[in-house]
């Protein structure tokens, strides 16, 4: 309704957990790194908890989108103790017909499914949402399923997502064996006061709108109302944009936020924090907002001279870095748009097109990624270092898509040219090793990359403490 009025390509505050809008504040960045750490290290159990609306599902969608499609994912939601045995529902999640089977046959069917996926060089990830609704008996079933993993191969990973009650459940004495198998766990907190404006502006920017659409005071009032809960932030902001459109307001102010929240809160359903609607903010805050609005209303002076080539290069570099930021946040469509613009600069053409291919790969468009990287490689463009990077990412993408023989050829050529280039020696050793059947099931989980991620994970933990 209001998207075109505010120049938005999409609704920035939809309640759908879209990883394209993922905001990596301090807490969410740490949570994402821990989830990725668990995936790369093949953790049998990973646990993420948080109050409703804190962004657990969005994080899970983001980490699964980054899995290079080398995993088979099943999501078990709407859990409750009345399900009885959990195994038939697990099989149904993966499309396995267990009708008429007894418990032993169900277990064998699932073991056969895991063996089949392992033979296809894929791993199986079972995501259990709202896991706090499971009783101890069903959680014990999950532990028994994890016994299908052995020391040589780990075909099954289980991610438990739930509310804080899940942590209390896992601390019970009868679940000690399950708790001992949890390699990674994290409790997601709401956004802080300083992060809420960044979150709001990030989502508006991803949707293509002006980041100045909401004033500083408006963002502050949103935080006071929502307590930093992302889902409540979305609710308040979405309603305020509708009110702003109705009033034909160019910017969303603190007063407009307070007005829309007052009307919505009259129903008493949305759990917003109390706000003194008679005086929702102080005089100094209101004065600062008036000054901000006056500055925003000032017309932008046109440039006095034609842009020089140096300015063009800087502009292309800025576009490239914005693309990288969106890519790291999992917003691949938006990242590709910026890389395409940056790639018009001859000096950034190869780097930008390589990044586009990586976005294709991360979003599961493997054939397109291979095609673009092969075009770059055979085209002979770029510096010697850029061409080595292109060849490396081409090999990585071929490996992830199952074309191991072609990938090995590129890895060998890279090693012959530069013996210590990235992690090609480790990759060749793994692909040619005695257990090479497990090969590229999750290609990023080897060698230097795992060590690098581990170091980054440790740094994040230290910075958060």
C-alpha positions, -999 to 999 in steps of 0.1 A, spaced: 0 0 0 27 25 10 57 10 -9 55 32 -40 48 64 -20 80 59 -1 100 45 -30 103 10 -17 106 -21 -38 91 -43 -11 76 -42 23 107 -37 46 88 -48 77 71 -80 66 68 -106 94 80 -133 70 115 -145 82 133 -135 50 171 -140 52 175 -113 26 166 -88 53 189 -103 79 204 -76 101 237 -86 118 239 -67 150 264 -78 176 242 -106 190 228 -118 157 263 -118 142 276 -139 170 247 -163 168 251 -167 130 288 -174 135 281 -200 161 255 -217 139 279 -217 110 306 -230 132 283 -259 142 275 -267 106 311 -267 94 322 -288 123 294 -313 119 280 -308 153 255 -336 162 233 -311 181 231 -273 179 207 -253 200 195 -217 195 169 -201 219 153 -168 224 120 -151 231 94 -152 204 102 -127 176 139 -123 183 149 -136 149 157 -173 154 140 -185 122 156 -158 101 190 -168 113 183 -205 106 171 -196 71 202 -176 65 226 -204 76 208 -230 55 209 -207 25 246 -205 29 251 -243 29 258 -244 -9 229 -267 -12 251 -296 -2 226 -306 25 192 -321 26 170 -301 50 139 -311 69 120 -287 91 98 -301 119 75 -274 132 42 -273 151 57 -297 177 37 -308 208 38 -336 233 7 -351 217 26 -362 186 34 -396 203 65 -411 188 86 -385 169 102 -408 143 72 -411 119 70 -372 118 107 -370 111 104 -394 82 74 -375 69 95 -343 71 120 -358 46 92 -372 24 97 -408 35 65 -429 37 65 -448 70 29 -458 69 22 -492 85 58 -496 98 66 -505 133 93 -487 153 121 -510 142 111 -506 105 109 -468 109 144 -467 124 157 -488 95 140 -467 69 156 -436 83 190 -452 86 187 -462 49 177 -427 40 209 -413 57 230 -439 39 215 -429 6 222 -392 12 257 -400 23 263 -419 -9 251 -388 -28 277 -368 -8 250 -349 10 244 -344 47 210 -344 64 200 -315 86 169 -318 108 156 -285 122 131 -288 150 113 -256 156 95 -247 188 115 -276 204 105 -265 239 71 -282 232 88 -316 230 88 -338 261 118 -357 274 107 -389 256 108 -372 222 141 -355 229 155 -388 239 143 -402 205 163 -375 188 194 -385 208 189 -421 197 187 -410 161 220 -392 165 236 -426 172 234 -432 135 264 -410 133 298 -426 139 334 -415 142 341 -417 105 310 -400 91 284 -376 105 255 -377 80 229 -363 105 229 -329 122 200 -318 144 193 -281 152 169 -274 180 153 -240 180 130 -228 207 120 -204 235 139 -201 268 119 -231 283 139 -253 260 171 -246 279 154 -255 312 142 -287 296 177 -297 284 191 -291 319 169 -319 334 188 -349 347 172 -375 324 185 -356 294 221 -353 305 233 -376 276 216 -353 251 230 -322 267 265 -337 265 261 -340 227 253 -303 222 284 -287 207 270 -252 201 242 -233 219 233 -197 220 205 -176 235 194 -147 213 187 -114 231 166 -85 218 183 -56 200 198 -28 222 188 8 220 218 17 197 211 -13 174 174 -6 168 179 24 145 205 4 125 181 -25 122 153 -2 110 175 16 85 190 -16 73 156 -31 64 145 2 47 177 2 27 174 -34 16 139 -26 4 153 3 -17 141 32 4 158 62 19 175 54 52 165 88 65 128 79 61 124 75 99 139 102 122 162 94 151 135 101 175 111 78 157 136 50 159 141 57 196 103 55 203 101 23 183 127 8 207 109 20 238 77 4 225 92 -29 213 120 -34 238 142 -43 208 122 -73 198 126 -75 160 91 -88 153 75 -61 174 98 -35 157 84 -47 124 48 -44 136 53 -9 149 72 3 118 48 -13 93 18 4 110 36 38 112 44 37 74 7 30 67 -2 60 89 25 81 72 11 72 38 -24 81 49 -12 115 61 11 119 31 40 125 55 74 126 39 91 114 70 81 92 99 84 111 131 83 102 168 49 116 171 36 95 142 50 64 158 34 72 191 0 79 174 0 47 154 11 26 184 -16 42 206 -43 33 182 -30 -2 178 -25 -7 215 -61 2 222 -70 -34 213 -47 -47 240 -34 -76 220 0 -65 207 24 -68 237 40 -33 235 58 -16 264 39 12 281 45 46 267 33 79 282 13 90 252 5 124 267 43 132 267 60 103 248 93 121 246 111 151 261 114 186 248 151 182 240 144 151 219 116 169 201 138 199 194 166 176 180 140 160 157 128 194 144 164 203 136 169 169 118 137 175 98 149 210 88 182 196 76 165 168 56 142 194 40 171 214 26 174 209 -11 205 191 -23 227 214 -44 235 201 -79 271 193 -87 290 222 -101 312 202 -125 310 170 -144 322 140 -124 359 133 -129 371 97 -136 385 96 -101 351 103 -86 337 76 -109 362 51 -96 353 60 -60 317 56 -68 323 22 -82 343 12 -52 315 23 -29 290 3 -49 313 -27 -47 316 -25 -9 279 -21 -5 274 -52 -25 299 -71 -2 279 -59 28 246 -72 14 263 -105 4 277 -110 39 242 -103 53 227 -130 30 208 -104 8 220 -119 -25 195 -102 -48 204 -68 -35 241 -76 -36 240 -87 -72 224 -53 -81 253 -34 -66 279 -57 -81 264 -53 -116 267 -15 -112 302 -17 -98 312 -40 -126 307 -13 -152 341 1 -140 368 -17 -159 391 -19 -129 364 -37 -109 348 -58 -136 364 -92 -128 361 -88 -90 324 -77 -93 315 -106 -117 333 -130 -94 312 -118 -65 280 -122 -86 290 -158 -92 295 -163 -55 260 -149 -48 246 -174 -74 264 -202 -56 253 -192 -21 217 -189 -33 218 -224 -49 221 -213 -85 251 -236 -91 248 -239 -129 247 -201 -133 277 -197 -110 298 -223 -129 289 -207 -162 298 -172 -152 331 -183 -135 340 -204 -166 334 -173 -188 356 -152 -166 384 -179 -166 383 -185 -204 380 -148 -211 415 -141 -199 406 -108 -182 420 -94 -150 453 -95 -133 472 -127 -126 460 -127 -89 423 -121 -100 426 -150 -125 439 -173 -97 410 -163 -75 385 -169 -103 400 -203 -109 399 -212 -73 362 -202 -69 354 -221 -101 370 -252 -85 351 -247 -53 318 -244 -71 325 -274 -93 333 -294 -62 302 -283 -44 280 -292 -74 295 -327 -76 319 -322 -105 348 -334 -85 371 -345 -114 369 -311 -130 375 -294 -96 406 -315 -90 421 -304 -123 418 -267 -114 431 -273 -79 461 -291 -93 469 -263 -117 466 -238 -89 490 -258 -67 515 -262 -96 514 -224 -101 516 -215 -64 521 -243 -40 507 -224 -10 478 -208 -27 448 -207 -2 438 -242 9 442 -261 -25 467 -286 -10 443 -295 18 414 -299 -6 434 -321 -30 445 -343 -1 409 -346 11 394 -354 -23 421 -380 -30 422 -394 6 409 -429 16 376 -415 28 371 -394 -3 335 -406 -6 326 -380 20 343 -355 -3 324 -324 -12 294 -330 10 302 -297 26 332 -283 9 338 -253 32 344 -276 62 380 -283 56 415 -270 61 423 -234 64 387 -222 61 377 -241 93 407 -228 111 399 -192 100 362 -196 111 373 -210 144 396 -180 150 368 -156 141 344 -174 163 367 -172 193 373 -134 186 335 -129 185 331 -146 219 358 -125 234 344 -93 221 309 -101 234 321 -109 269 
